[in-house]
């Protein structure tokens, strides 16, 4: 299985403490800037079909706007109920001022 890094934005567009949803190859991905470190996870809460990009980011933790589940955006770990399933994570790297997210040839991590 090969992995390709896909452009998800420019480094300057996402300030520390900010996050946004990006659509890459049919996947909704939450891209977050945690104190200058970029992290990427699936954007959809594993408990319900809610976009985490409309939630609140505090440090590494994003709170789902629907039922309040919290996830670590760097590890994908589900930290607070009602969600029990972790989020998928994606490798992120910076290249030429661009934020790149690693997807395999099927669009999955």
C-alpha positions as CSV (number, residue, x, y, z in Angstrom):
1,X,0.0,0.0,0.0
2,X,1.4,3.3,-1.0
3,X,0.9,6.6,0.9
4,X,0.6,10.0,-0.8
5,X,0.7,13.3,0.9
6,X,-2.1,15.6,-0.2
7,X,-2.1,19.4,0.1
8,X,-4.6,20.4,2.8
9,X,-3.8,24.2,3.0
10,X,-1.1,26.7,3.7
11,X,0.7,26.8,7.0
12,X,-0.1,30.5,7.6
13,X,-3.8,30.0,7.1
14,X,-4.3,28.0,10.3
15,X,-3.2,29.9,13.4
16,X,-2.2,28.1,16.6
17,X,-5.4,27.0,18.4
18,X,-7.4,27.0,15.2
19,X,-8.9,24.1,13.3
20,X,-10.8,23.5,10.1
21,X,-12.4,20.8,8.1
22,X,-10.8,19.8,4.8
23,X,-12.2,17.4,2.2
24,X,-9.5,15.1,0.8
25,X,-10.3,12.3,-1.6
26,X,-13.8,11.9,-0.2
27,X,-12.8,12.0,3.4
28,X,-13.7,14.7,5.9
29,X,-10.6,15.5,7.9
30,X,-10.2,17.8,10.8
31,X,-6.9,19.7,10.6
32,X,-5.8,21.4,13.8
33,X,-2.9,23.7,14.8
34,X,-1.9,22.7,18.3
35,X,0.7,25.3,19.4
36,X,2.4,25.2,16.0
37,X,2.1,21.4,15.6
38,X,-0.4,20.3,12.9
39,X,-2.6,17.3,13.6
40,X,-5.2,15.6,11.4
41,X,-8.0,13.2,12.4
42,X,-11.4,12.2,10.9
43,X,-13.8,15.1,11.3
44,X,-16.8,13.0,12.1
45,X,-17.5,12.2,15.8
46,X,-17.5,8.4,16.3
47,X,-20.6,8.6,18.5
48,X,-22.9,10.5,16.1
49,X,-22.6,12.1,12.7
50,X,-21.4,15.5,13.9
51,X,-18.6,17.6,12.4
52,X,-15.9,18.2,15.0
53,X,-14.8,21.3,13.1
54,X,-17.9,23.0,14.5
55,X,-16.8,22.1,18.1
56,X,-14.4,23.8,20.4
57,X,-10.6,23.2,20.4
58,X,-8.7,23.7,23.7
59,X,-5.1,22.6,23.5
60,X,-5.1,19.1,22.0
61,X,-8.7,18.4,22.9
62,X,-11.7,19.0,20.6
63,X,-15.2,18.9,22.1
64,X,-18.0,17.6,19.9
65,X,-20.8,20.2,19.5
66,X,-23.5,17.5,19.6
67,X,-23.1,15.5,22.8
68,X,-19.9,16.9,24.3
69,X,-17.5,13.9,23.6
70,X,-13.9,15.0,23.8
71,X,-11.1,13.7,21.5
72,X,-7.4,14.3,21.4
73,X,-6.7,15.7,17.9
74,X,-3.1,14.5,17.9
75,X,-3.7,10.9,19.0
76,X,-7.3,10.4,18.0
77,X,-8.1,9.1,21.5
78,X,-11.7,9.3,22.7
79,X,-11.4,10.8,26.2
80,X,-15.0,11.5,27.2
81,X,-18.3,9.7,26.7
82,X,-20.6,9.2,25.0
83,X,-18.0,8.5,22.3
84,X,-16.0,5.3,23.0
85,X,-14.3,4.7,19.6
86,X,-11.1,6.6,18.7
87,X,-10.8,8.8,15.6
88,X,-8.5,7.8,12.8
89,X,-5.3,9.8,12.6
90,X,-3.3,10.9,9.6
91,X,0.3,11.9,9.3
92,X,1.0,15.5,8.7
93,X,4.1,17.3,7.3
94,X,5.0,20.7,6.2
95,X,6.6,21.2,2.8
96,X,7.2,24.5,1.0
97,X,4.8,26.3,3.3
98,X,2.0,23.8,2.6
99,X,0.3,21.5,5.0
100,X,0.3,17.9,3.6
101,X,-1.8,15.1,5.0
102,X,-0.8,11.5,4.3
103,X,-3.4,9.2,2.7
104,X,-3.0,5.8,1.3
105,X,-4.1,5.0,-2.3
106,X,-7.6,4.2,-1.0
107,X,-7.9,7.5,0.9
108,X,-7.5,5.9,4.3
109,X,-4.7,6.3,6.8
